[in-house]
Amino acid sequence: MTDEIRPVLTGHKALVVGIANDQSIAYGCAKAFRAAGAEVAVTWLNEKARPHVEPLARELEAPIAAPLDVSIPGQFEAVFDEIGRRWGKLDILVHSIAFAPLEDLRGGLLDCSAEGFAKAMDVSCHSFIRMARLAAPLMTDGGTMFAMSYYGANRVVPNYNVMGPVKAALEASCRYLAFELGPRRIRVHAISPGPLKTRAASGLKDFELLLNEAAHKAPLGELVDIMDVGYACAYLATPFAHRITGGTVYVDGGANIVA
């Protein structure tokens, strides 16, 4: 399918945050942007993740590849300073990171600690707001921002626990950012993929059952993959979608419409 993508994003610059390995949703987005002609910058979380991400950065011909742990002061600024120096602008931002302490994620919401809730909210939601604040001045010709959500933001999904309220806050943040950034021709989308076999998802209890249920429930009768998400984001970043902003876009084979 990659060969069929036209270079409609030629000249665009994209920052993709959240690649952990070649199964990451963020990697699917980066591949789709690259196939559409965009240059891509990528980040890795820490030195443990670096050996898994650097080969992908080379494959993507990424001119910018750097560490970014949103909980470490200064790393945000370093990444965006480098983008400013190297590119002088930014057209696309993808936030595809989430975290909750395992003990808080595995327990019910009633048992979630205040510290765990705050950590999950900071990394999974507020860091997108901080990224948007730094990215917006670089989007001098307008741009598109994406944050990755999940169906559990709007409906109760067993074992999703604290991440449900956190993703709900993320989707609300996308709407408010779309409102605030609209006059600057910056569009903001919450993307809600169906369940995928990513490293982050492996922390959820009974995840295999969730996958099987999603495939059975979806009108299209199958699970989505990381490239389905990437191609959807690539389309939304093109001029073809320049009047679309602020909504939650489901990439789940239609599973979200079935009760």
C-alpha positions as a Python dict, from the first residue, in 0.01 Angstrom:
ca = {
    (1, 'M'): (0, 0, 0),
    (2, 'T'): (293, 234, 67),
    (3, 'D'): (375, 246, -305),
    (4, 'E'): (27, 383, -376),
    (5, 'I'): (70, 687, -149),
    (6, 'R'): (130, 1006, -341),
    (7, 'P'): (384, 1257, -203),
    (8, 'V'): (114, 1500, -90),
    (9, 'L'): (317, 1598, 218),
    (10, 'T'): (636, 1690, 32),
    (11, 'G'): (804, 1978, 213),
    (12, 'H'): (622, 1908, 540),
    (13, 'K'): (815, 1855, 862),
    (14, 'A'): (678, 1611, 1122),
    (15, 'L'): (780, 1539, 1480),
    (16, 'V'): (670, 1195, 1598),
    (17, 'V'): (700, 1127, 1971),
    (18, 'G'): (639, 781, 2109),
    (19, 'I'): (823, 526, 1894),
    (20, 'A'): (937, 236, 2114),
    (21, 'N'): (984, -30, 1846),
    (22, 'D'): (853, -135, 1505),
    (23, 'Q'): (515, -228, 1656),
    (24, 'S'): (447, 124, 1785),
    (25, 'I'): (154, 329, 1658),
    (26, 'A'): (395, 622, 1635),
    (27, 'Y'): (615, 422, 1397),
    (28, 'G'): (314, 359, 1171),
    (29, 'C'): (249, 733, 1166),
    (30, 'A'): (611, 814, 1087),
    (31, 'K'): (618, 559, 803),
    (32, 'A'): (298, 697, 654),
    (33, 'F'): (420, 1058, 672),
    (34, 'R'): (748, 957, 510),
    (35, 'A'): (567, 767, 234),
    (36, 'A'): (366, 1082, 169),
    (37, 'G'): (684, 1285, 125),
    (38, 'A'): (732, 1448, 468),
    (39, 'E'): (1059, 1468, 657),
    (40, 'V'): (1031, 1308, 999),
    (41, 'A'): (1196, 1375, 1334),
    (42, 'V'): (1172, 1104, 1600),
    (43, 'T'): (1255, 1067, 1967),
    (44, 'W'): (1337, 781, 2202),
    (45, 'L'): (1245, 763, 2568),
    (46, 'N'): (1581, 670, 2723),
    (47, 'E'): (1905, 482, 2663),
    (48, 'K'): (1724, 148, 2700),
    (49, 'A'): (1493, 239, 2413),
    (50, 'R'): (1758, 400, 2195),
    (51, 'P'): (1891, 79, 2028),
    (52, 'H'): (1535, -6, 1921),
    (53, 'V'): (1454, 338, 1781),
    (54, 'E'): (1779, 445, 1613),
    (55, 'P'): (1759, 180, 1336),
    (56, 'L'): (1403, 293, 1264),
    (57, 'A'): (1520, 655, 1252),
    (58, 'R'): (1780, 557, 992),
    (59, 'E'): (1518, 370, 791),
    (60, 'L'): (1298, 680, 800),
    (61, 'E'): (1597, 898, 701),
    (62, 'A'): (1518, 1114, 1002),
    (63, 'P'): (1753, 1415, 1015),
    (64, 'I'): (1658, 1473, 1380),
    (65, 'A'): (1658, 1194, 1638),
    (66, 'A'): (1691, 1270, 2007),
    (67, 'P'): (1596, 1156, 2357),
    (68, 'L'): (1270, 1282, 2505),
    (69, 'D'): (1142, 1183, 2845),
    (70, 'V'): (863, 1429, 2920),
    (71, 'S'): (930, 1400, 3294),
    (72, 'I'): (1289, 1529, 3261),
    (73, 'P'): (1316, 1911, 3264),
    (74, 'G'): (1483, 2058, 2959),
    (75, 'Q'): (1439, 1769, 2717),
    (76, 'F'): (1124, 1920, 2566),
    (77, 'E'): (1302, 2245, 2497),
    (78, 'A'): (1609, 2071, 2354),
    (79, 'V'): (1403, 1884, 2096),
    (80, 'F'): (1206, 2187, 1982),
    (81, 'D'): (1517, 2406, 1979),
    (82, 'E'): (1681, 2154, 1746),
    (83, 'I'): (1375, 2156, 1519),
    (84, 'G'): (1387, 2535, 1513),
    (85, 'R'): (1756, 2536, 1423),
    (86, 'R'): (1742, 2256, 1167),
    (87, 'W'): (1406, 2314, 1001),
    (88, 'G'): (1286, 2656, 1115),
    (89, 'K'): (929, 2529, 1114),
    (90, 'L'): (703, 2235, 1200),
    (91, 'D'): (391, 2114, 1021),
    (92, 'I'): (291, 1797, 1206),
    (93, 'L'): (313, 1685, 1569),
    (94, 'V'): (227, 1336, 1693),
    (95, 'H'): (196, 1267, 2065),
    (96, 'S'): (179, 891, 2113),
    (97, 'I'): (289, 837, 2471),
    (98, 'A'): (109, 719, 2782),
    (99, 'F'): (212, 592, 3122),
    (100, 'A'): (69, 490, 3457),
    (101, 'P'): (254, 312, 3737),
    (102, 'L'): (184, -59, 3700),
    (103, 'E'): (31, -96, 4045),
    (104, 'D'): (-211, 187, 3971),
    (105, 'L'): (-289, 60, 3622),
    (106, 'R'): (-355, -297, 3734),
    (107, 'G'): (-577, -192, 4026),
    (108, 'G'): (-924, -42, 3998),
    (109, 'L'): (-982, 332, 3992),
    (110, 'L'): (-1090, 331, 4358),
    (111, 'D'): (-747, 202, 4454),
    (112, 'C'): (-545, 436, 4233),
    (113, 'S'): (-308, 649, 4438),
    (114, 'A'): (-304, 1026, 4406),
    (115, 'E'): (59, 1006, 4299),
    (116, 'G'): (-16, 744, 4033),
    (117, 'F'): (-312, 940, 3899),
    (118, 'A'): (-104, 1259, 3880),
    (119, 'K'): (181, 1078, 3703),
    (120, 'A'): (-55, 920, 3450),
    (121, 'M'): (-221, 1256, 3384),
    (122, 'D'): (109, 1441, 3347),
    (123, 'V'): (274, 1198, 3105),
    (124, 'S'): (-34, 1093, 2910),
    (125, 'C'): (-224, 1422, 2890),
    (126, 'H'): (-54, 1739, 3011),
    (127, 'S'): (264, 1661, 2818),
    (128, 'F'): (60, 1701, 2497),
    (129, 'I'): (-41, 2049, 2608),
    (130, 'R'): (322, 2132, 2677),
    (131, 'M'): (423, 1999, 2335),
    (132, 'A'): (150, 2204, 2169),
    (133, 'R'): (275, 2518, 2342),
    (134, 'L'): (625, 2464, 2201),
    (135, 'A'): (511, 2343, 1859),
    (136, 'A'): (260, 2618, 1782),
    (137, 'P'): (516, 2899, 1728),
    (138, 'L'): (692, 2675, 1473),
    (139, 'M'): (371, 2613, 1279),
    (140, 'T'): (394, 2944, 1099),
    (141, 'D'): (198, 2814, 799),
    (142, 'G'): (-56, 2628, 1009),
    (143, 'G'): (-24, 2264, 1102),
    (144, 'T'): (-177, 1951, 1246),
    (145, 'M'): (-141, 1799, 1593),
    (146, 'F'): (-237, 1445, 1690),
    (147, 'A'): (-280, 1275, 2027),
    (148, 'M'): (-353, 904, 2064),
    (149, 'S'): (-660, 810, 2268),
    (150, 'Y'): (-872, 495, 2305),
    (151, 'Y'): (-1238, 393, 2325),
    (152, 'G'): (-1201, 361, 2704),
    (153, 'A'): (-1208, 741, 2722),
    (154, 'N'): (-1583, 739, 2652),
    (155, 'R'): (-1704, 393, 2753),
    (156, 'V'): (-1600, 168, 3037),
    (157, 'V'): (-1352, -94, 2917),
    (158, 'P'): (-1277, -356, 3184),
    (159, 'N'): (-919, -334, 3312),
    (160, 'Y'): (-851, 3, 3147),
    (161, 'N'): (-890, 157, 3491),
    (162, 'V'): (-714, 490, 3553),
    (163, 'M'): (-635, 536, 3184),
    (164, 'G'): (-1005, 587, 3108),
    (165, 'P'): (-1034, 919, 3293),
    (166, 'V'): (-688, 1020, 3172),
    (167, 'K'): (-771, 961, 2805),
    (168, 'A'): (-1103, 1142, 2854),
    (169, 'A'): (-903, 1443, 2973),
    (170, 'L'): (-674, 1408, 2671),
    (171, 'E'): (-968, 1414, 2429),
    (172, 'A'): (-1111, 1721, 2603),
    (173, 'S'): (-770, 1886, 2581),
    (174, 'C'): (-767, 1825, 2205),
    (175, 'R'): (-1101, 1999, 2170),
    (176, 'Y'): (-991, 2303, 2370),
    (177, 'L'): (-657, 2324, 2188),
    (178, 'A'): (-840, 2302, 1854),
    (179, 'F'): (-1049, 2600, 1963),
    (180, 'E'): (-752, 2804, 2082),
    (181, 'L'): (-525, 2721, 1789),
    (182, 'G'): (-785, 2738, 1512),
    (183, 'P'): (-723, 3109, 1438),
    (184, 'R'): (-360, 3013, 1371),
    (185, 'R'): (-473, 2749, 1118),
    (186, 'I'): (-355, 2470, 1345),
    (187, 'R'): (-582, 2168, 1359),
    (188, 'V'): (-590, 1923, 1650),
    (189, 'H'): (-715, 1565, 1641),
    (190, 'A'): (-762, 1296, 1900),
    (191, 'I'): (-708, 962, 1725),
    (192, 'S'): (-876, 658, 1877),
    (193, 'P'): (-736, 335, 1732),
    (194, 'G'): (-882, -4, 1803),
    (195, 'P'): (-672, -230, 2030),
    (196, 'L'): (-327, -306, 1890),
    (197, 'K'): (-48, -532, 2006),
    (198, 'T'): (188, -261, 2124),
    (199, 'R'): (429, -262, 2416),
    (200, 'A'): (215, -13, 2605),
    (201, 'A'): (-96, -229, 2568),
    (202, 'S'): (83, -531, 2714),
    (203, 'G'): (41, -378, 3060),
    (204, 'L'): (-337, -424, 3047),
    (205, 'K'): (-484, -731, 3213),
    (206, 'D'): (-655, -984, 2978),
    (207, 'F'): (-546, -787, 2672),
    (208, 'E'): (-577, -1089, 2441),
    (209, 'L'): (-945, -1112, 2529),
    (210, 'L'): (-984, -745, 2440),
    (211, 'L'): (-825, -807, 2099),
    (212, 'N'): (-1052, -1100, 2024),
    (213, 'E'): (-1362, -908, 2128),
    (214, 'A'): (-1265, -607, 1914),
    (215, 'A'): (-1218, -821, 1602),
    (216, 'H'): (-1553, -991, 1661),
    (217, 'K'): (-1733, -662, 1727),
    (218, 'A'): (-1597, -456, 1437),
    (219, 'P'): (-1827, -436, 1132),
    (220, 'L'): (-1521, -488, 911),
    (221, 'G'): (-1448, -807, 1103),
    (222, 'E'): (-1079, -755, 1167),
    (223, 'L'): (-831, -566, 1381),
    (224, 'V'): (-654, -255, 1261),
    (225, 'D'): (-276, -223, 1240),
    (226, 'I'): (-30, 58, 1294),
    (227, 'M'): (-31, 155, 926),
    (228, 'D'): (-409, 197, 927),
    (229, 'V'): (-359, 458, 1199),
    (230, 'G'): (-64, 613, 1018),
    (231, 'Y'): (-249, 652, 688),
    (232, 'A'): (-548, 809, 864),
    (233, 'C'): (-316, 1064, 1026),
    (234, 'A'): (-137, 1129, 698),
    (235, 'Y'): (-470, 1209, 532),
    (236, 'L'): (-571, 1443, 815),
    (237, 'A'): (-238, 1626, 780),
    (238, 'T'): (-298, 1700, 411),
    (239, 'P'): (-485, 1995, 259),
    (240, 'F'): (-767, 1750, 180),
    (241, 'A'): (-865, 1769, 549),
    (242, 'H'): (-801, 2138, 614),
    (243, 'R'): (-1155, 2197, 745),
    (244, 'I'): (-1150, 1909, 994),
    (245, 'T'): (-1045, 1972, 1353),
    (246, 'G'): (-1132, 1911, 1716),
    (247, 'G'): (-1299, 1572, 1689),
    (248, 'T'): (-1208, 1221, 1796),
    (249, 'V'): (-1131, 1012, 1489),
    (250, 'Y'): (-1188, 638, 1535),
    (251, 'V'): (-963, 400, 1344),
    (252, 'D'): (-1110, 72, 1465),
    (253, 'G'): (-1293, -98, 1181),
    (254, 'G'): (-1617, 55, 1305),
    (255, 'A'): (-1613, -119, 1645),
    (256, 'N'): (-1705, 206, 1823),
    (257, 'I'): (-2051, 214, 1662),
    (258, 'V'): (-2156, -127, 1794),
    (259, 'A'): (-2322, -151, 2138),
}
